[in-house]
Amino acid sequence: MTVLSINNLQVSYGMDSHIVKGVSFDVEKSKTTCLVGESGSGKSMIANAVMDLLPSKKLRITGGDIRYHDQTLVGRPARDIRAIRGRSISMIFQDPMSALNPVRGIRTQFDEVFSSHNIEPEQGRRARMLELLELARLPNPPRILDAYPFELSGGQRQRVMISMAMALNPDVLIADEPTTALDVTTQAQILGLIRDLQRDFGTAVLFITHDFGVVAQIADDVVVLRHGEVVEHGQAAHLLKNAENDYTRELISAIPNWHPRHATPEAPALVNAVDVVKTFHTKSGEVKALDRVSLRAKRGRQLASLGKADRESRRLQNALWVWKRRMRAPS
Ligand SMILES: Nc1ncnc2c1ncn2[C@@H]1O[C@H](COP(=O)(O)OP(=O)(O)OP(=O)(O)O)[C@@H](O)[C@H]1O
């Protein structure tokens, strides 16, 4: 079911500088649609247009439509659509520090999420906040609630943002490069969290990234954007194997250790070792194996990047091979 529909959207700066040039795609319930393209291609501008957060008065939607279910979001007074933006459609950003207020505690900011939409959770606000923080797999939720953003790690801040974004049970979660500033292990965990939340709650996710490695890990559908235009669009598993556009192929070829056979429905995540570790964990629950493989994977990647591929790297390859057999992925 289509939840969010972007139809021939045009965003312009001033009168004649077109930044988004007639972009169309749909975001489906329970699916992740990745909007991918190089820096400056207009990805954030599309997300900001959906959220009515265009960063300058000179930037305007000059054509097309954005529909949430059967309602248009374009050209309606802000108060009419406040219940949709921020409530039914929520957003997380690359830098949670810029979205969180640095001088206010997490609890106060969480409170504002409920107050701004006049929502009183059945079980009470505090209980709901703790539940949401736990859902985002934050250790010791009561401590997090009493903390200020600067007292948390980058990964913890992003988890707090995700729990706030999920607080009102949105139909659509827009994630604008939420893992770019994180180390690879935390990145894999956050991607796993978003994927799990989406599966558990049936949320439609619009995920913005410049990294096709991330696309390969989480996307159901992909929209490839260049210079404000869609150059290719399709199902991730198909497109990763059969990209027609040169630019898409270029982006895919930048994925480390990529081979088209990785783009199978059974093993969409076989891109980097860290993600393999995550999948290992979710499918089999072998936490010890997860740690060992994780360390080996990291070491192997470091050595490979230094041009010193050696026994460690071979062991890493071996771990991947074992994983593939377990997942019964084609080799
Ligand atoms: N505040 C602004 N005023 C005018 N033009 C802007 C503004 N912000 C961005 N742009 C322009 O809009 C275009 C698209 O920017 P956008 O931020 O959407 O790109 P992006 O694909 O999200 O890139 P990145 O991954 O670097 O964030 C760029 O050419 C940029 O120069």
Ligand as a Chemical Component Dictionary entry (heavy atoms), coordinates in Angstrom:
data_LIG
# 
_chem_comp.id                   LIG 
_chem_comp.type                 NON-POLYMER 
_chem_comp.pdbx_formal_charge   0 
_chem_comp.three_letter_code    LIG 
# 
loop_
_chem_comp_atom.comp_id 
_chem_comp_atom.atom_id 
_chem_comp_atom.alt_atom_id 
_chem_comp_atom.type_symbol 
_chem_comp_atom.charge 
_chem_comp_atom.model_Cartn_x 
_chem_comp_atom.model_Cartn_y 
_chem_comp_atom.model_Cartn_z 
_chem_comp_atom.pdbx_ordinal 
LIG N1  N1  N 0 19.746 26.631 1.895  1  
LIG C1  C1  C 0 19.950 26.457 0.580  2  
LIG N2  N2  N 0 19.747 27.457 -0.272 3  
LIG C2  C2  C 0 19.924 27.276 -1.591 4  
LIG N3  N3  N 0 20.336 26.141 -2.161 5  
LIG C3  C3  C 0 20.580 25.119 -1.362 6  
LIG C4  C4  C 0 20.398 25.198 0.061  7  
LIG N4  N4  N 0 20.715 24.011 0.587  8  
LIG C5  C5  C 0 21.082 23.215 -0.438 9  
LIG N5  N5  N 0 21.004 23.863 -1.608 10 
LIG C6  C6  C 0 21.312 23.322 -2.926 11 
LIG O1  O1  O 0 20.381 22.315 -3.228 12 
LIG C7  C7  C 0 21.016 21.253 -3.928 13 
LIG C8  C8  C 0 20.602 19.945 -3.315 14 
LIG O2  O2  O 0 21.040 19.933 -1.950 15 
LIG P1  P1  P 0 20.679 18.746 -0.976 16 
LIG O3  O3  O 0 21.108 19.152 0.389  17 
LIG O4  O4  O 0 19.294 18.323 -1.171 18 
LIG O5  O5  O 0 21.652 17.605 -1.524 19 
LIG P2  P2  P 0 21.896 16.146 -0.970 20 
LIG O6  O6  O 0 21.768 15.256 -2.120 21 
LIG O7  O7  O 0 21.051 15.910 0.213  22 
LIG O8  O8  O 0 23.415 16.260 -0.556 23 
LIG P3  P3  P 0 24.153 15.882 0.814  24 
LIG O9  O9  O 0 24.251 14.390 0.785  25 
LIG O10 O10 O 0 25.471 16.553 0.698  26 
LIG O11 O11 O 0 23.302 16.423 1.919  27 
LIG C9  C9  C 0 22.511 21.513 -3.868 28 
LIG O12 O12 O 0 22.922 21.891 -5.164 29 
LIG C10 C10 C 0 22.675 22.650 -2.929 30 
LIG O13 O13 O 0 23.658 23.544 -3.379 31 
# 
loop_
_chem_comp_bond.comp_id 
_chem_comp_bond.atom_id_1 
_chem_comp_bond.atom_id_2 
_chem_comp_bond.value_order 
_chem_comp_bond.pdbx_ordinal 
LIG N1  C1  SING 1  
LIG C1  N2  SING 2  
LIG C1  C4  DOUB 3  
LIG N2  C2  DOUB 4  
LIG C2  N3  SING 5  
LIG N3  C3  DOUB 6  
LIG C3  C4  SING 7  
LIG C3  N5  SING 8  
LIG C4  N4  SING 9  
LIG N4  C5  DOUB 10 
LIG C5  N5  SING 11 
LIG N5  C6  SING 12 
LIG C6  O1  SING 13 
LIG C6  C10 SING 14 
LIG O1  C7  SING 15 
LIG C7  C8  SING 16 
LIG C7  C9  SING 17 
LIG C8  O2  SING 18 
LIG O2  P1  SING 19 
LIG P1  O3  DOUB 20 
LIG P1  O4  SING 21 
LIG P1  O5  SING 22 
LIG O5  P2  SING 23 
LIG P2  O6  DOUB 24 
LIG P2  O7  SING 25 
LIG P2  O8  SING 26 
LIG O8  P3  SING 27 
LIG P3  O9  DOUB 28 
LIG P3  O10 SING 29 
LIG P3  O11 SING 30 
LIG C9  O12 SING 31 
LIG C9  C10 SING 32 
LIG C10 O13 SING 33 
# 
